[in-house]
Each structure stands twice: as structure tokens, then as C-alpha cells.
Amino acid sequence: MFRPRSPERRLWQGHRYSPRRVSSAIAATVALVGVFGIDYTAATAYAAVPAYAQALNNGVPLTAAHRGDPVAAPENTLPAIRAAINGGADIVEFDLQPTRDGHAVLMHDDTVDRTTDGEGPITAMTLDEVRQLDAGSWFGDAWRGTPVPTAEEALSAFVGVDTTALVEFKGTWTADEIAPVLAVIDELGMGDRTVVASFEARTMLALERLAPGLQRALTMRVLPASPLGLVAAYNATLVVTSMRSVELSPRIVAQLQQAGVTVIVYTLNSDTYWQQARAAGVDAIVTDDPRGMSHWTTWIDERGW
């Protein structure tokens, strides 16, 4: 049976701060503002995912559920997001794509073919057309009729809980497409528990321009040898990268954390890889098996390892 984590492992969330968390956050902010010249609005001391999160969580990385909980329910759907939240994930990641008429919906791929009963590019469809798709039957009969959710529906699932939303904007977005999503984050009061991210430079720059106070995650498969300049260019407070990137440059985690930058690696799905990431000192791990990782972190906690 799953046992929820101890309150101590939740201190970093919401506004319940331990003295250790506060002192680390202040040091991180000073480093960002004083040394690298990063805008203070981005380098908030009370970040949704703090640098040194592993150290603040008894030496265990935070669990970041990938596209919700894709083991429990169809990826990037409301059942998957709720399953990840209810299963104890610290962070829940989901992907956004714009429809032809400018609405943000949850979809990882450029086309709807893999995860719905439809076909074709998501950007060629209106919201009404997307809402008619079945996003669950491919996963199992029990999920038949599950709709593709909107960004507002997905973000609403985080209201009243401590879980952080990691929102990835897939591809290139215009300012007009981004603005409604940012408005929803503001209306729901989710600004302190939302991180926005994108692999695309133009989208990242638009996010920085439109919402300088939101945390942004620089997302790259392989980081450059000296990533701090790129981090500063985007006013990012987090880096999301592959474990391979960390293996290529083992000192990069400490380098980023000393500058107040949170380090998250993706996508690791076994205790062998989770332990490797833990040994590397990363703050959080993106996984397709958030319940399994939650069990693993609880097991580590209980043994004091």
C-alpha cells in the first residue's frame, strides 16, 4: 500500500519553509542577482522548485510525473494528471499545443494520430474538432471517450493541492497564443506553483517577455559545457536535461546549483537510473512511473539512506 510522504519531505512546497530552505533560497537569489545579473523577478527566493531540492528533501530527488501518470491513465489527460497528483508526485509535467483557432490543449505530438482516434496535425484543427476526439480508447476500453483537455482544465486540477505544474509549450508559439494560458495561470492563482518550459528558443523568449515573474525552465537534451550564459539569456531558474548530458559533464549539476539553478533530468523509469541521478545530485527526476518512484523515495526515506 502506498504511504504518503512525511511532512518534512513537503516543506519545499507551498509556503511552508524550513530554515534550511530559506537560507539556501536566499543564497541562491544572491548568486543569481549579484553574480550573474539575472532579473530578480525570475530569481524569486520562494521558488516553486528550489535549487538544492534534493538536499532539502532528505537527500532524495523530487518526483516529476511525465505527462501525468502515463502508467495509470492515458498520457496528457485529466485522469493521468489526477492520478499523478493523488499518487504523491511533487511535480506534474504536461505538454501544450495550440489549435488552429488559438486554444491551448494537451498533446505531446504534432499530430493527434498516436493518442486519439483521429489523424492529422493538431494545429490544423479547431478546439471543437479536438474536443470530439477520443483520447482514451487507445489506452484501454475503460478510458474510451476521454477527451483532450484544455490548458485551463489541466491547470484547474492543481488548485487546492501543493503539487507544482511543469507546463511545456511544444514547438513555436506566438505571443497571442501564449497570453491566454498565462491569463489562466494568473486567474487560478497558480503563479507560485507553475514552471513554464519549451525546447524552442522563440517560445522561451516570448514567455520571458510576457511573464517575467514566472519560473522558466531551460530545456535541452544536451547542455553546453558552460550553460550559465544560456540560463541568464532566458532568465531561467531551472534546467531540464537528459541524464546523458549530466554524465557527459558530471560537474555541471553543482555548477548550476551553486548559481541557484534547479536541475531536473528526464526521463528515467527504474530504481537503477533513479539512484544514478540521485548520486549525481539532481533536484528532481522526470519519470513515466511516478508511483513507482514515490514508493522508491519512501523506501529510501524509511532507511535513512
N, C-alpha and C positions, 0 to 999 in steps of 0.2 A: 504494500500500500504506500502511495506517495505521502510523504510527510512534509508539510510546508517548512520553509527555511526559518531559522531562528531570527528574531527581530534584529539582531546585530548585523545580519547579512543584508538587511534592508535599510540600514542607516543612510546610505548614499542617496536614497530615493526621496522624492517629495521635498520636504523642508525639515527633516529630522537629521540634524548634523552632529556627528561626533566631533570632539575637539581635534582628533587626528585628521578628520576630513576637512575641517575648516582651515587648519594650519596648512595642509597640503594644497588646498584650493587657493589660499592667499598667495602661497609661494609660486604656484603655477601662474596666477594672474600677474604677479610682479614680473615673472620671467617673460611672459608674452608682451606685456605693455612696455616694460622698461628696456628689455634687451632686443626684442625683435620688432617692436613698433607696431604690434597688432592692435587694431581698434578695440577699445575696452568693451564696447557693446557685444563683441563676439567673445571676448575673453572674460565672460562673467564668472565670478568666483563660485556661484552656486549653479554649476553646470548640471545638465540632465544626466550626463555620463562623465564623471570626473577622471582626469588622469590619475594614475596610481589606483584605479578602481580595484585591481586585484589586491593590493596591499590593504585597502580599506575593507575588503571582504574576506578577511582571514586567509589571504594568500590564494584565493580561488577566483578565476576569471568569471565575469558575469556571463549569463546565458542569453544569447541573442537568437530568437527564433526566426528562421529563414522563410519568408513568405507565409507567415503564420506558423502553424504546426502542420506541415505537409504529410506527416505520418498519420495524423488523426483525422484530417479532413482535406478536401481539395484546396490546393495552394491558392493564396491570394483571394480567399473568400471570407465572409464573416464567420462561418463556423471554424475555419482554420485560425483566424485571429483570436476568437474567443477561447479556443482550445489552448492556444499558446499562453494567453493571459491566465486562464484558470489553472494551467499546468505549472505555473511558477516561473515563467520566463521573465527575466529582468528587462529585456528589450524585445520588441517585436518589429521585424522589418517587413515592409511590403512595397510593391512596385506600382508606379502610376504611369499610365499612358493617356494622351489626350485623344478624345474623339474628334470626328470631323467638325462638330459644332462646338468644340471648345470645352467639353466637360472632362474632368479627370476621373478615370476609372482604374480599377486594379487589374493589371495584366502585366506579366513579365515579358512575353514575346511580342514581336512586332505584329504578328498575326494571331488570330483567335483560334487557329486550327488545332493546336495541341491540347488546349484546356477547355474547349467548348465544343458544342455540336455544330458550330458554324465554320466558315472559312473566309479568309481574306484579311487584309491589313486592318488593324484596329482604327487607324487614323482615317480610313475611308468610310467609317460607319458613324451614324449619329448615335446619340445616347439612347434614343428609343429603340434603335436596331440592336444595340448592345444589350439592352435590358431584356430582349426577347430570347437571348442565348441561354442555353443550359450549360452552366459551368461546373456541374457536379456529376453527371452520369458517367463521364469517362473514369471517374474515381471509384464508382460503385453505385448500385441501384438505390441504396439508401440516401444518396445525395442527389438523385435525379430532381431537376428543377431548381437547383441552387443558382441564384442569379449572380452576375458580375456586379460587385458593389461599386458605389461611387466613393470618392475620397472622403466625402462628408460622413457617409455611413461607417467607413472604416475607422476614421478618427473618433467618431462618437463612441466606439467601443472602449476607448481608453478613458472616458470621463468617469471619475469616481474611483479609479484604481491608480496604483503607483507606477505602473509599467510605462516605460518610455517607448515612443513610436519612432522608428527609424524609417523615414519616407524617402524612397529612391525614385527620382524622376528619370525615367528611361528615355534616352535619346535627347534630341534638342527641343527645348520648349521656348516659346515666346513669352514676353512679359505678360501679355494678355491672357495666356493660358495658365501661367503660374499664379497670377493675382487672386483668382477665386479660391485656390487651395490655401493660400496664406490667410485669406479672409476667414475661412472656416477654422483654421488653427487659432486665430485670434478670438473668434466668436465663442469657441468652445473652451477658451482659457487654457489651451494646451501648449502655449509658447515655451514654458519651462520644462516640458516633458516631450518635446519633439526635436528630432535631429533631421535635417534635410540633406540629401546627398544626390550626386549624379556622377557618372563617368564622363559626361560631356562638359567641356570647358565653358562653352557659351551658356549652358544651363546653370552651371555653378556661378558664373559671373552675374547672371540675371538674378539668382537667388540672393547673392551678396548685396546687390544693388537695391532689391525690393524689400528685403528683410534683414538688415544688418544685425538685428538683435537676436535672430535665431541661430542656434548652433548649426554649423555646416560640417559635413564630413567629406574630406578629400578622398575619393575612391579611385584606386589604381591597382591593377593586377600586379605590377612590379614598380616599386618606388625607385626614384633616382637615388644615387649614393648619398646625396645631401638634399633631403626633401624639405628642409625648413623654409627655403626661399619660396617653394611652391605653396606650402602651407600658408605662408604670410600673404602671398598673392591673392589667395581666395579667402583670407581671413577665416581659415578653418580652425576648429578646435578639436577635431577628431580626424583620424586617418583610418580608412578601411582598406585592407590589402590582403593579399594571399599569404598563406604560411610559407610558400616558396620564396616570396620576397623577403620575409624575415630570415629564412635560412641562408639566403644569399648575402645578407648584411646583418649578422647577429647583433651588432651594436646599435642598430637603428631604433629598436624599441626604447632603450634607455635614452638615446639622443632625443627622441621625440617627447618622451615623458618628462625629461628634465626641462623641456621648453613648455611644459604644461599641456601637451597634446595627448589625447586619449588614443590608444592603439587597439584596433579591432581587427581580427583575422577571420577569413572565410575560406571555404565552407567545410567544416570538419565534423565528421559523423561517427567517430569511435573514441573510446576512452584512451586508446594509444595516442591518437592525434591531440585530444584534449590535454593530455599530460605533457606532450611536447610543447604545446602552446603555453601551458602554464609555466613550464620550465623557462620559456623564452621571456616570460614576464608580461605578456599582453594583458590588456584590461578586460577584454570581452572576446567571446568566440561566437561567430555565426554558425548555426547548425541546423540541419534538416531534422534533427531528433532532439528537440528541446526538452521533452520529458525525460529522455534517457540521460541527457546531460544534467538535468536537475537532480536526478537520482544520484549521478556520479558526484556532483558537488556536495550533496547532502552526506554521502558516504565519506568524502574527504573531510568534511567538517566534523563528523562524528569521531573520526580517528585522530583529529588534530594534526593531520599531515600538511 
